[in-house]
Amino acid sequence: MSSAAGLQPTGTLTEADQALKHRMLKQLEDERLLLLTVQPFTAKLLMHLNLQPVVDDRLPTAGTDGETLFFNAQFMAGRSAEDQRFILAHEVWHCALGHFRRQLGRDHDRWNRATDYEINQLLKEMLRHCPEDALYALKFEGQSAETIYQQLESDPGRNQGLPIDTHDIMGAHAQPANTKLDPDFIPRTPKHADADRWRQRLISTAQQSRSGFGDLPGALQIVVNKIRNPTIDWRTRLLRFLQRTTQGGHDWSRPNRRHIHRGLYLPSRQGEALNIAVAIDASGSCVNQVPQFLSELYGILKRFDRVMVRVLTFDTEIRRDDTLTEQDLHQLQDWEVSAGGGTSFVPVFGALEKEQPRALVMFSDGIGCGHERIIPFPLIWIGREERNS
């Protein structure tokens, strides 16, 4: 099992290491208490995380699994008190904002940078401090991780700063030589249910803050209101829609090969492949949004092991008709669509009459003729009210 939990310690911690762990645990517990006077809202959320110092080459900075905040004692010893408080707050806000569940099918490294930008601009307003080496850009102030993600370059070197923590602590790997592994570093696998639990903690803490802990900072109030009254964006709706179309149970005799390298033997989906059609409106009113839609669709479809997707590009007639399997999905990232004139949905429904898909994903602003037609398979519209999501 190639995770932190599956590696056996090869380096023995010295008495000095143990003393440093003890000292830094006491110091960070004190900094957490000090946060109660500086930012009580964040401090109360932080009380839900256990603090665990480690001296371990697999964790050079800090990270959390949603229950425990692991931190490298040597790393924290080299940071200022202000940085220490910032890093503690940074970790708990990863949990409170549900970043693990919000990732969906997005690129892992790029999403991690986007979430750091989201958190750090929020914390800079709350704590009036941000480490010099942390990811921060004024242009992202007030923006969500999803919006920031769309603006980030694929090359992390072109962005200011670096992540100050380790996001994928379950995937931490030790170095082969002179490796020091701490037996106290045993992170658990994060679960999607964690996001619901942290959402309730966030709402409860916000209610307490309004009744007895003063007003929340402006940026924090906006975040809390969004979480209390969530709007389900089209990416989440689309993922749920596609999950409902899959049939069959889980077959434990055939493990999902995509997860074996992580040491996780998860069940494969048994039964038919995810068989859907995707219709792309190539009219002038939609064509500019097509690349973003296809990029997000690609990320979502990668979550499924077996895929059969028929892609139809249309305006007043079918301009392109292709069928892709799971091996071909990468083509969606460079899909060429030429802008057409008007829009008619009649050719799409006609093309699907003989070979009906399990479901149809229609990317269009809905302006056109023939959309009132009754069809015998589930249909989800993307691109009407969600165009600016």
TORFITOR-958948 format. One line per field, with one value per residue (C-alpha): x, y, z; residue in one letter. Coordinates in Angstrom, 1 decimal. Layout:
<nodes>
X <- [X; ...]
Y <- [Y; ...]
Z <- [Z; ...]
res <- [A; ...]
</nodes>
This chain:
<nodes>
X <- [0.0; 1.8; 0.4; 1.6; -0.2; 1.3; 5.0; 7.0; 9.3; 13.0; 14.4; 14.3; 13.3; 15.9; 15.3; 15.8; 13.0; 10.6; 11.5; 10.9; 7.5; 6.5; 7.6; 5.9; 2.7; 2.6; 3.5; 0.8; -1.8; -1.0; -1.3; -4.7; -5.8; -4.4; -6.5; -9.6; -8.8; -7.7; -10.2; -12.6; -14.6; -11.6; -10.3; -13.6; -13.5; -9.9; -10.9; -12.5; -9.0; -6.5; -3.0; -0.3; 3.3; 5.5; 9.2; 8.7; 10.2; 6.9; 5.3; 7.6; 5.1; 1.5; -1.7; -5.0; -7.2; -10.3; -9.9; -6.2; -3.9; -0.5; 2.5; 6.2; 7.7; 10.9; 9.0; 6.8; 9.8; 11.2; 8.1; 7.1; 4.2; 2.1; 2.9; 2.1; -1.4; -1.9; -1.0; -3.3; -6.2; -5.3; -5.7; -9.0; -10.5; -9.6; -12.0; -14.6; -14.9; -15.2; -12.4; -12.0; -15.6; -15.6; -12.7; -14.9; -12.9; -10.5; -6.8; -5.4; -2.4; -4.2; -7.2; -4.9; -3.4; -6.8; -8.0; -4.9; -5.6; -9.2; -8.2; -5.2; -7.0; -9.7; -7.2; -5.3; -8.4; -9.2; -5.7; -4.1; -1.2; 0.0; 3.3; 5.6; 6.0; 2.3; 0.1; -1.6; -2.7; -4.8; -6.5; -8.2; -9.6; -13.3; -13.3; -14.1; -11.7; -13.8; -13.4; -9.7; -9.1; -10.4; -7.9; -4.8; -2.1; -1.2; 2.4; 2.6; 5.9; 4.0; 2.0; 3.2; 4.2; 4.0; 1.6; 2.5; 1.0; 0.6; -2.8; -2.6; -1.2; -2.5; -0.3; 2.9; 5.9; 9.1; 12.6; 14.5; 17.7; 18.1; 14.4; 12.8; 9.3; 7.2; 4.8; 2.5; 1.9; -1.1; -3.6; -6.9; -8.5; -10.8; -14.5; -17.1; -19.2; -16.6; -17.8; -21.3; -20.0; -17.8; -20.6; -22.7; -19.8; -19.4; -23.1; -23.2; -20.2; -21.5; -24.8; -22.8; -20.7; -23.7; -25.2; -22.2; -18.9; -19.4; -19.8; -17.9; -15.4; -17.0; -15.3; -16.1; -19.8; -20.1; -18.5; -20.8; -23.9; -22.9; -22.4; -25.6; -27.6; -25.7; -26.4; -25.7; -23.6; -24.0; -20.8; -22.3; -25.7; -24.1; -22.1; -25.1; -27.2; -24.6; -24.2; -27.9; -27.7; -25.2; -26.6; -25.3; -23.7; -20.1; -18.0; -15.3; -13.7; -12.5; -10.8; -10.8; -7.3; -7.3; -6.9; -4.5; -1.4; -2.6; -3.0; -6.8; -8.7; -12.0; -14.8; -15.3; -18.7; -20.3; -22.6; -22.9; -20.7; -21.9; -23.7; -24.6; -24.9; -23.6; -25.0; -23.0; -24.8; -22.3; -24.4; -22.7; -24.4; -22.7; -19.5; -17.3; -18.4; -17.8; -14.1; -14.8; -17.8; -15.8; -12.9; -15.2; -17.1; -13.7; -12.9; -16.2; -16.3; -12.8; -14.4; -16.1; -14.2; -16.2; -17.6; -19.4; -20.2; -21.7; -20.7; -22.9; -22.1; -25.0; -26.6; -29.5; -28.2; -25.7; -22.2; -20.2; -21.0; -18.4; -18.3; -15.7; -14.8; -12.8; -9.6; -10.6; -11.9; -8.7; -9.9; -12.5; -9.8; -8.9; -12.4; -12.8; -16.1; -16.8; -19.5; -22.7; -25.8; -29.2; -30.2; -32.6; -32.8; -34.8; -31.7; -30.3; -33.4; -33.8; -30.2; -30.8; -34.0; -32.6; -29.7; -31.0; -28.5; -29.0; -29.1; -28.5; -26.5; -27.5; -25.1; -27.0; -28.6; -31.9; -32.7; -33.9; -36.7; -37.7; -36.8; -40.4; -40.2; -40.8; -38.0; -37.8; -34.6; -33.4; -32.1; -30.1; -29.7; -26.3; -25.6; -28.9; -28.9; -25.5; -23.6; -21.8; -21.1]
Y <- [0.0; 3.1; 5.5; 7.1; 4.5; 1.6; 2.4; 0.9; 3.3; 2.9; 5.8; 6.0; 9.3; 10.7; 12.1; 15.5; 14.8; 13.7; 16.8; 19.0; 17.4; 18.0; 21.6; 22.4; 20.7; 23.0; 26.0; 25.4; 24.7; 28.1; 29.7; 28.1; 29.6; 32.9; 32.7; 32.8; 36.5; 37.3; 35.3; 33.3; 32.0; 30.2; 29.1; 27.4; 25.5; 24.6; 22.9; 20.1; 19.1; 17.1; 18.5; 15.9; 16.9; 14.6; 14.4; 12.6; 13.0; 12.2; 15.4; 18.4; 21.0; 20.4; 18.7; 17.4; 14.4; 16.1; 14.8; 15.4; 18.3; 16.8; 19.2; 18.7; 19.9; 21.0; 23.0; 24.8; 25.5; 27.6; 29.7; 32.9; 32.9; 34.7; 32.1; 29.3; 30.8; 31.3; 27.7; 26.4; 28.5; 27.5; 23.8; 24.1; 26.2; 23.4; 21.3; 24.0; 24.9; 21.3; 21.4; 17.6; 17.2; 20.3; 19.1; 16.8; 15.9; 18.9; 18.6; 17.8; 20.2; 23.0; 22.6; 22.6; 25.9; 27.4; 26.4; 27.9; 31.2; 31.1; 30.4; 32.7; 35.8; 35.1; 34.6; 37.8; 39.8; 37.9; 37.7; 40.8; 38.5; 36.1; 34.3; 35.7; 32.3; 31.5; 31.6; 34.9; 37.3; 40.4; 39.7; 36.7; 38.5; 37.6; 34.8; 31.1; 28.3; 27.3; 30.7; 30.9; 27.5; 28.6; 31.5; 29.6; 28.6; 24.9; 25.8; 26.4; 28.2; 31.1; 31.7; 33.7; 31.7; 28.0; 25.8; 26.1; 22.7; 19.1; 18.5; 14.8; 13.4; 9.9; 9.9; 11.0; 8.9; 8.5; 9.0; 5.8; 6.6; 7.9; 8.2; 9.2; 8.0; 8.9; 6.3; 9.1; 10.0; 7.8; 9.8; 8.4; 8.5; 11.6; 10.8; 12.8; 12.7; 14.9; 17.9; 17.6; 17.3; 20.4; 22.3; 21.7; 22.8; 26.0; 26.9; 26.2; 28.3; 31.1; 31.1; 31.2; 34.0; 36.2; 35.6; 36.0; 36.6; 39.7; 40.3; 38.2; 39.8; 40.8; 38.1; 35.4; 36.4; 36.0; 32.5; 31.4; 32.7; 30.7; 27.6; 28.0; 28.6; 26.6; 26.9; 23.6; 24.5; 22.7; 20.6; 19.0; 18.6; 16.9; 14.5; 13.5; 13.1; 10.8; 8.8; 8.1; 6.7; 4.0; 0.6; -2.5; -3.2; -3.3; -6.3; -6.9; -9.6; -7.0; -4.1; -0.7; -0.5; 3.3; 3.2; 0.2; 2.4; 4.3; 1.0; 1.2; -1.8; -0.2; -2.0; -1.7; -0.9; -4.1; -3.9; -1.8; 1.2; 4.7; 5.2; 8.8; 11.4; 14.9; 17.5; 20.7; 23.8; 25.4; 28.5; 31.9; 32.5; 29.4; 28.7; 30.7; 28.6; 25.3; 24.8; 25.3; 23.0; 20.2; 20.6; 20.2; 17.3; 15.5; 15.8; 14.4; 11.5; 10.4; 9.4; 6.5; 3.4; 2.5; 5.2; 5.3; 8.9; 10.0; 13.7; 15.6; 19.1; 21.0; 24.3; 24.0; 20.6; 18.0; 19.2; 16.5; 13.1; 11.1; 8.2; 8.1; 5.5; 5.9; 5.7; 8.6; 11.1; 13.2; 14.4; 16.5; 18.9; 19.9; 19.6; 21.9; 23.6; 26.2; 28.8; 28.3; 30.3; 29.5; 26.6; 23.7; 20.8; 18.7; 17.2; 16.1; 14.3; 12.7; 11.4; 9.7; 8.0; 4.7; 4.3; 5.8; 6.7; 6.1; 9.9; 13.1; 16.1; 19.2; 22.1; 25.1; 28.3; 26.8; 29.4; 27.5; 25.5; 21.9; 21.9; 21.1; 17.7; 14.7; 12.2; 8.7; 9.2; 11.5; 14.9; 17.6; 21.1; 22.8; 26.3; 28.2; 29.8; 28.2; 29.9; 32.3; 29.7]
Z <- [0.0; -1.2; 1.3; 4.5; 6.5; 4.7; 5.0; 8.0; 9.9; 8.8; 10.8; 14.5; 16.1; 18.5; 21.9; 20.4; 17.8; 20.6; 22.6; 19.6; 19.0; 22.6; 22.5; 19.2; 20.2; 23.3; 21.2; 18.6; 21.3; 22.7; 19.3; 18.8; 22.1; 21.1; 17.9; 20.2; 20.8; 17.3; 15.2; 17.5; 14.6; 13.0; 16.4; 17.3; 14.1; 14.8; 18.0; 16.0; 14.7; 16.8; 16.6; 15.9; 15.5; 13.5; 12.4; 9.1; 5.7; 4.1; 5.5; 4.9; 6.0; 7.3; 6.2; 7.4; 6.9; 8.2; 11.8; 12.6; 11.7; 11.1; 11.1; 10.7; 14.0; 12.3; 9.7; 12.3; 14.5; 11.7; 11.2; 13.0; 15.4; 12.9; 10.2; 12.6; 13.3; 9.6; 8.8; 11.5; 10.1; 6.6; 7.3; 9.1; 6.3; 3.8; 5.8; 6.4; 2.7; 1.6; -0.9; -1.2; -2.4; -4.5; -6.7; -8.8; -11.8; -11.9; -12.3; -8.8; -8.7; -10.3; -8.0; -5.0; -6.0; -6.6; -3.1; -1.5; -3.3; -2.1; 1.5; 1.7; 0.5; 3.1; 5.9; 5.0; 5.6; 8.9; 10.3; 8.6; 7.7; 5.0; 4.8; 2.1; 0.5; 0.4; -2.7; -2.8; -5.5; -5.1; -8.4; -6.9; -3.9; -3.3; -5.9; -5.3; -6.0; -9.0; -10.6; -9.7; -11.2; -14.6; -14.6; -13.5; -15.9; -16.1; -15.2; -11.5; -11.9; -13.5; -10.3; -7.3; -4.2; -3.4; -1.4; 2.3; 3.1; 1.8; 0.3; -0.5; 2.7; 2.0; -1.1; 0.8; -0.2; 1.7; 0.3; -0.3; 1.7; 5.3; 5.6; 8.9; 9.4; 12.4; 13.7; 14.8; 11.1; 10.3; 8.2; 7.3; 3.9; 3.6; 2.9; 1.1; 4.2; 5.9; 3.9; 5.3; 8.9; 8.4; 6.8; 9.9; 12.1; 10.1; 10.3; 14.0; 14.7; 12.6; 14.6; 17.9; 16.5; 15.7; 19.2; 21.3; 19.5; 17.5; 13.8; 11.3; 8.9; 5.6; 3.4; 5.9; 6.1; 2.3; 2.5; 5.4; 3.6; 0.4; 2.4; 4.4; 1.2; -1.4; -5.1; -7.0; -10.0; -13.3; -12.7; -9.6; -11.2; -14.2; -12.1; -10.1; -13.3; -14.8; -11.6; -11.7; -15.2; -14.2; -13.5; -11.8; -8.5; -7.3; -8.1; -5.4; -7.6; -10.1; -8.3; -9.9; -11.6; -11.4; -7.6; -7.1; -7.3; -4.2; -2.3; -2.5; -3.7; -4.6; -6.4; -10.1; -11.6; -13.0; -15.9; -19.0; -19.7; -19.1; -22.4; -23.0; -25.8; -25.6; -28.0; -28.4; -29.7; -32.1; -32.8; -32.3; -28.9; -27.3; -29.1; -26.7; -23.7; -25.4; -24.4; -20.7; -20.9; -22.6; -20.2; -17.2; -18.9; -19.5; -15.8; -14.8; -17.3; -16.1; -12.9; -14.6; -15.6; -18.7; -21.0; -24.3; -25.3; -28.6; -29.3; -31.7; -32.7; -34.2; -35.2; -37.6; -38.6; -37.3; -38.1; -36.5; -35.0; -33.1; -30.6; -27.9; -25.3; -22.1; -24.1; -26.3; -23.7; -23.9; -27.3; -25.6; -24.4; -27.9; -29.6; -32.5; -32.9; -35.7; -35.0; -37.0; -37.4; -35.7; -33.5; -34.0; -31.6; -34.1; -35.9; -32.5; -31.4; -34.8; -34.8; -31.5; -32.4; -33.7; -31.2; -28.0; -25.3; -21.6; -21.2; -23.2; -22.0; -24.0; -24.0; -25.2; -24.1; -25.1; -27.7; -30.8; -32.2; -31.3; -27.6; -26.6; -28.2; -25.8; -25.8; -24.3; -22.3; -19.5; -20.6; -18.8; -20.1; -19.4; -20.5; -19.9; -16.5; -15.8; -18.6; -16.3; -13.6]
res <- [M; S; S; A; A; G; L; Q; P; T; G; T; L; T; E; A; D; Q; A; L; K; H; R; M; L; K; Q; L; E; D; E; R; L; L; L; L; T; V; Q; P; F; T; A; K; L; L; M; H; L; N; L; Q; P; V; V; D; D; R; L; P; T; A; G; T; D; G; E; T; L; F; F; N; A; Q; F; M; A; G; R; S; A; E; D; Q; R; F; I; L; A; H; E; V; W; H; C; A; L; G; H; F; R; R; Q; L; G; R; D; H; D; R; W; N; R; A; T; D; Y; E; I; N; Q; L; L; K; E; M; L; R; H; C; P; E; D; A; L; Y; A; L; K; F; E; G; Q; S; A; E; T; I; Y; Q; Q; L; E; S; D; P; G; R; N; Q; G; L; P; I; D; T; H; D; I; M; G; A; H; A; Q; P; A; N; T; K; L; D; P; D; F; I; P; R; T; P; K; H; A; D; A; D; R; W; R; Q; R; L; I; S; T; A; Q; Q; S; R; S; G; F; G; D; L; P; G; A; L; Q; I; V; V; N; K; I; R; N; P; T; I; D; W; R; T; R; L; L; R; F; L; Q; R; T; T; Q; G; G; H; D; W; S; R; P; N; R; R; H; I; H; R; G; L; Y; L; P; S; R; Q; G; E; A; L; N; I; A; V; A; I; D; A; S; G; S; C; V; N; Q; V; P; Q; F; L; S; E; L; Y; G; I; L; K; R; F; D; R; V; M; V; R; V; L; T; F; D; T; E; I; R; R; D; D; T; L; T; E; Q; D; L; H; Q; L; Q; D; W; E; V; S; A; G; G; G; T; S; F; V; P; V; F; G; A; L; E; K; E; Q; P; R; A; L; V; M; F; S; D; G; I; G; C; G; H; E; R; I; I; P; F; P; L; I; W; I; G; R; E; E; R; N; S]
</nodes>
